[in-house]
């Protein structure tokens, strides 16, 4: 399969850094700040970083960003203060995001006991958000055998939860954020159980296929499987993450979404498991108990070329997941 069509602008999104103005000054509401744009952007809050307020203008698709950037530069010459949620700010920075790979996190809290069967519900929620911006896009993605995103509910420490969404195509960021904009800070239903989303979106990690190709090669790679992970092997389900299953699966995903010039040929993996600490777990999806493995595995590659490709794919796994049903919470992975 060829790589995804990139958006015309080549921009995934952008964010503004705002600094509070404590003296009483005349300011223009962000919603009125760029009056000539059609459609007008929706402004959503990103999680504050280093005490800096950050907001992101969002459109139904990323093709609107070039006109937005031009309009922002024109407005900057006026040196206007802007108003955001009842406070005055001055604009101190603009970050243009051209990356293709994203990890988004939104705080999540249940107001009733958390349901066990969440996979189908969170997948449907993401499709609903995408359909709000582009129904044809959401319909096309629902038919894909290899969807360009993963979704999971994960622990964030201190008994907190986050809704974790990863995106493998640059042009999905704008419609997803457009669709979820009104849900931030409100209650939504997951498996008919009310839960509350946090007020901010945290773009926790982002990268590009080109950047991943530059990571230093490792002969030994340790992967941690955060949610139950399993693979189809012949006509059975294999819960043990054998190296040929893990890295062949990641290679197929990479070649589905990476630019043609960065794709890899098929490989007969020459790798051994040198250590592991695993346990089997079940995850209920649409009423069915799916068995999988969590824990960590250390893989050793003696062939230097395979080690290089495997290292790239291991970093890619943090965005792509691995194995079955990654769009429903399974196969979440990180490098140890």
C-alpha positions as CSV (number, residue, x, y, z in Angstrom):
1,X,0.0,0.0,0.0
2,X,1.3,3.5,-0.8
3,X,1.7,6.1,1.9
4,X,-1.0,8.5,2.9
5,X,-1.9,11.6,0.9
6,X,-0.4,14.5,2.7
7,X,-2.4,17.7,3.2
8,X,-1.6,20.5,0.7
9,X,-0.3,22.8,3.3
10,X,2.1,20.3,4.9
11,X,1.0,21.7,8.3
12,X,-0.6,19.6,11.0
13,X,-1.4,22.6,13.2
14,X,0.0,25.5,15.1
15,X,-0.1,26.9,18.7
16,X,0.3,30.3,20.2
17,X,2.1,31.1,23.5
18,X,0.5,33.8,25.5
19,X,1.8,35.9,28.4
20,X,-0.5,37.4,30.9
21,X,-0.9,41.2,31.0
22,X,-1.7,42.3,34.6
23,X,-2.3,46.0,33.8
24,X,-5.8,46.7,32.6
25,X,-5.5,47.2,28.8
26,X,-7.9,47.1,25.9
27,X,-7.9,43.7,24.3
28,X,-9.5,41.9,21.5
29,X,-11.2,38.6,22.0
30,X,-9.4,35.7,20.3
31,X,-12.7,34.9,18.5
32,X,-12.7,38.4,17.0
33,X,-8.9,38.7,16.6
34,X,-8.8,37.4,13.0
35,X,-12.1,38.7,11.5
36,X,-11.3,37.9,7.8
37,X,-10.8,34.2,8.1
38,X,-13.5,31.9,6.8
39,X,-14.1,29.5,8.4
40,X,-13.1,31.1,11.7
41,X,-10.9,28.9,13.9
42,X,-12.0,27.4,17.2
43,X,-9.5,28.0,19.9
44,X,-8.8,25.1,22.3
45,X,-6.4,25.1,25.3
46,X,-3.2,23.0,25.3
47,X,-1.9,21.8,28.6
48,X,0.2,24.7,30.1
49,X,4.0,24.2,29.9
50,X,6.5,26.0,32.1
51,X,3.8,28.3,33.2
52,X,3.0,29.5,29.7
53,X,-0.6,29.6,28.5
54,X,-0.9,27.9,25.1
55,X,-3.8,27.8,22.8
56,X,-4.4,26.2,19.4
57,X,-6.5,27.4,16.6
58,X,-8.3,24.5,15.0
59,X,-10.1,24.0,11.7
60,X,-12.0,21.1,10.2
61,X,-9.0,20.4,8.0
62,X,-5.4,21.5,7.9
63,X,-5.6,23.2,4.5
64,X,-6.7,26.4,6.3
65,X,-3.5,26.9,8.2
66,X,-1.5,28.9,5.5
67,X,-4.1,31.6,5.4
68,X,-4.2,31.6,9.2
69,X,-0.5,32.1,9.5
70,X,-0.6,35.0,7.1
71,X,-3.5,36.6,9.0
72,X,-1.6,36.2,12.3
73,X,1.5,37.9,11.0
74,X,-0.7,40.8,9.8
75,X,-2.3,41.1,13.2
76,X,1.0,41.0,15.0
77,X,2.0,44.3,13.4
78,X,-0.9,46.0,15.3
79,X,0.6,44.7,18.6
80,X,-2.9,44.1,20.0
81,X,-3.6,42.5,23.3
82,X,-5.9,39.5,23.1
83,X,-8.5,38.2,25.5
84,X,-8.8,34.5,26.3
85,X,-11.3,33.3,28.9
86,X,-11.6,36.6,30.6
87,X,-7.9,37.4,30.8
88,X,-5.7,39.7,28.7
89,X,-2.5,38.4,27.0
90,X,0.2,39.3,24.7
91,X,1.4,36.9,22.0
92,X,5.0,35.8,22.7
93,X,5.5,32.9,20.3
94,X,4.1,30.8,17.5
95,X,4.9,27.1,17.0
96,X,4.1,25.6,13.6
97,X,3.7,21.9,13.7
98,X,4.5,19.9,10.5
99,X,4.9,16.5,12.2
100,X,3.1,13.4,11.0
101,X,3.1,11.4,14.2
102,X,1.3,12.5,17.4
103,X,0.4,11.3,20.8
104,X,-2.5,13.1,22.4
105,X,-3.6,12.8,26.0
106,X,-6.7,14.1,27.7
107,X,-7.5,13.6,31.4
108,X,-10.4,11.3,32.0
109,X,-12.5,10.6,35.1
110,X,-15.5,8.4,35.6
111,X,-18.4,9.5,37.7
112,X,-19.5,5.9,38.2
113,X,-17.5,2.6,38.3
114,X,-15.3,2.3,35.2
115,X,-16.7,-0.2,32.7
116,X,-14.6,-3.2,31.8
117,X,-15.6,-3.1,28.1
118,X,-14.3,0.2,26.8
119,X,-12.6,-0.6,23.5
120,X,-15.5,-0.3,21.2
121,X,-16.8,2.8,23.0
122,X,-13.5,4.8,22.8
123,X,-13.1,3.8,19.1
124,X,-16.6,5.0,18.3
125,X,-16.0,8.3,20.2
126,X,-12.9,9.0,18.0
127,X,-14.8,8.3,14.8
128,X,-17.7,10.6,16.0
129,X,-15.2,13.4,16.6
130,X,-13.6,12.9,13.1
131,X,-17.1,12.7,11.5
132,X,-18.0,16.0,13.0
133,X,-15.3,17.6,10.9
134,X,-15.4,15.3,7.9
135,X,-18.0,12.6,7.6
136,X,-16.4,11.2,4.4
137,X,-13.0,10.9,6.1
138,X,-14.5,9.1,9.1
139,X,-16.4,6.7,6.8
140,X,-13.3,5.9,4.8
141,X,-11.2,5.3,7.9
142,X,-13.8,2.9,9.3
143,X,-13.4,0.7,6.2
144,X,-9.6,0.6,6.5
145,X,-8.0,-2.6,7.6
146,X,-5.1,-0.7,9.2
147,X,-6.6,2.5,10.7
148,X,-4.1,5.4,11.1
149,X,-4.7,5.8,14.9
150,X,-4.7,4.0,18.2
151,X,-6.9,4.6,21.2
152,X,-6.6,3.5,24.8
153,X,-7.5,4.5,28.3
154,X,-4.4,4.4,30.5
155,X,-3.4,5.1,34.1
156,X,-1.6,8.4,34.6
157,X,-0.5,7.8,38.1
158,X,-2.2,8.8,41.4
159,X,-5.2,6.8,40.3
160,X,-5.8,9.2,37.4
161,X,-6.7,8.1,33.9
162,X,-6.0,9.6,30.4
163,X,-7.6,9.0,27.1
164,X,-4.6,8.4,24.8
165,X,-4.9,8.8,21.1
166,X,-2.1,8.4,18.6
167,X,-2.2,9.6,15.0
168,X,-0.1,8.3,12.1
169,X,-1.2,10.8,9.5
170,X,-0.6,14.5,9.7
171,X,-3.9,15.6,8.3
172,X,-5.9,13.8,11.1
173,X,-4.9,16.2,13.8
174,X,-7.0,19.2,12.7
175,X,-10.3,17.3,12.2
176,X,-9.9,15.3,15.4
177,X,-9.3,18.4,17.5
178,X,-12.2,20.2,15.7
179,X,-14.5,17.3,16.6
180,X,-13.6,17.1,20.3
181,X,-13.4,20.9,20.9
182,X,-16.9,21.1,22.6
183,X,-16.3,17.9,24.7
184,X,-13.3,19.3,26.6
185,X,-14.2,19.9,30.2
186,X,-17.6,18.2,29.8
187,X,-19.2,14.8,30.4
188,X,-19.4,12.2,27.6
189,X,-20.7,8.7,27.6
190,X,-18.4,5.7,27.3
191,X,-20.2,2.3,27.2
192,X,-23.2,4.2,28.6
193,X,-21.2,5.3,31.7
194,X,-20.8,9.1,32.1
195,X,-17.2,10.3,32.4
196,X,-15.6,13.8,32.3
197,X,-12.9,14.9,30.0
198,X,-10.2,17.3,31.1
199,X,-10.1,20.9,30.0
200,X,-6.8,20.6,28.1
201,X,-5.3,18.6,25.3
202,X,-1.7,17.4,26.0
203,X,0.3,16.8,22.8
204,X,2.6,14.6,24.7
205,X,4.8,13.5,21.9
206,X,5.2,14.2,18.2
207,X,7.7,13.2,15.5
208,X,8.1,12.4,11.8
209,X,9.0,9.4,9.8
210,X,12.2,11.3,8.7
211,X,13.2,11.9,12.4
212,X,12.7,8.3,13.4
213,X,15.0,7.2,10.6
214,X,17.8,9.2,12.3
215,X,17.6,7.5,15.7
216,X,20.9,5.7,16.7
217,X,20.8,2.0,16.0
218,X,20.6,-0.4,19.0
219,X,21.7,-4.1,18.9
220,X,19.5,-4.8,22.0
221,X,15.9,-3.4,22.1
222,X,13.6,-3.6,25.1
223,X,9.9,-3.1,24.5
224,X,7.3,-2.7,27.2
225,X,3.8,-3.8,26.4
226,X,1.5,-1.6,28.3
227,X,-1.8,-3.1,27.4
228,X,-2.7,-6.7,26.4
229,X,-0.9,-7.5,23.1
230,X,-1.5,-10.5,20.8
231,X,-1.0,-11.5,17.2
232,X,-2.6,-13.6,14.5
233,X,-0.4,-16.5,13.7
234,X,-1.8,-18.9,11.1
235,X,-5.4,-19.5,12.3
236,X,-4.7,-18.9,16.0
237,X,-4.0,-16.1,18.4
238,X,-0.5,-15.9,19.7
239,X,-0.1,-13.9,23.0
240,X,3.7,-14.2,23.2
241,X,5.5,-11.3,21.4
242,X,7.9,-13.3,19.3
243,X,10.4,-11.0,17.4
244,X,9.2,-12.1,14.0
245,X,5.6,-11.3,14.9
246,X,6.4,-7.9,16.5
247,X,8.7,-6.5,13.9
248,X,6.9,-7.9,10.9
249,X,3.7,-6.3,12.1
250,X,5.5,-3.0,12.7
251,X,7.1,-3.2,9.3
252,X,3.8,-3.6,7.6
253,X,2.4,-0.6,9.5
254,X,5.4,1.5,8.7
255,X,5.2,0.8,5.0
256,X,1.5,1.6,5.0
257,X,2.0,5.1,6.3
258,X,5.6,6.2,5.7
259,X,6.6,8.1,2.5
260,X,7.5,5.7,-0.3
261,X,11.2,6.7,-0.2
262,X,11.4,5.7,3.5
263,X,9.8,2.3,3.2
264,X,11.7,-0.9,3.9
265,X,11.8,-4.2,2.0
266,X,10.4,-7.3,3.7
267,X,12.8,-9.0,6.1
268,X,13.3,-12.5,7.5
269,X,14.0,-11.4,11.0
270,X,17.1,-12.9,12.7
271,X,16.5,-12.0,16.3
272,X,16.3,-13.8,19.7
273,X,14.5,-13.0,22.9
274,X,17.3,-12.5,25.5
275,X,15.1,-11.7,28.5
276,X,11.5,-11.1,29.4
277,X,9.0,-10.5,32.2
278,X,5.5,-11.1,30.9
279,X,2.1,-12.1,32.1
280,X,-1.1,-12.8,30.3
281,X,-4.1,-10.6,30.7
282,X,-7.6,-10.4,29.2
283,X,-9.3,-7.3,27.8
284,X,-13.1,-7.3,27.2
285,X,-13.9,-5.9,23.8
286,X,-17.5,-5.9,22.6
287,X,-18.4,-8.6,25.0
288,X,-15.5,-10.9,24.1
289,X,-12.5,-11.6,26.4
290,X,-9.4,-11.0,24.3
291,X,-6.2,-12.6,25.7
292,X,-2.9,-10.7,25.4
293,X,0.4,-10.2,27.1
294,X,1.7,-7.3,29.2
295,X,5.2,-6.7,30.5
296,X,8.6,-6.3,28.8
297,X,10.8,-8.2,26.4
298,X,14.4,-7.7,25.4
299,X,15.3,-8.5,21.8
300,X,18.8,-8.9,20.4
301,X,19.8,-8.4,16.8
302,X,23.2,-9.6,15.6
303,X,22.7,-8.3,12.0
304,X,23.6,-4.6,12.0
305,X,21.2,-3.7,9.2
306,X,18.3,-5.5,10.8
307,X,19.2,-3.8,14.1
308,X,18.9,-0.4,12.4
309,X,15.5,-1.1,11.0
310,X,14.3,-2.7,14.2
311,X,15.4,0.4,16.2
312,X,13.4,2.7,13.9
313,X,10.3,0.4,14.1
314,X,10.6,0.2,17.9
315,X,10.4,4.0,18.2
316,X,7.5,4.0,15.7
317,X,5.7,1.5,17.9
318,X,5.1,4.2,20.5
319,X,2.8,5.8,17.9
320,X,1.5,2.8,15.9
321,X,1.0,0.2,18.6
322,X,1.6,-3.4,17.6
323,X,-0.5,-6.5,17.1
324,X,-4.3,-6.8,17.0
325,X,-7.0,-4.3,17.9
326,X,-4.8,-1.3,18.5
327,X,-7.8,0.9,17.7
328,X,-9.6,-0.5,20.7
329,X,-7.0,-0.3,23.4
330,X,-4.7,-3.4,22.8
331,X,-1.1,-3.4,21.8
332,X,0.1,-0.1,23.4
333,X,3.9,-0.1,23.5
334,X,6.9,2.0,24.6
335,X,10.6,1.6,24.5
336,X,12.2,0.8,27.9
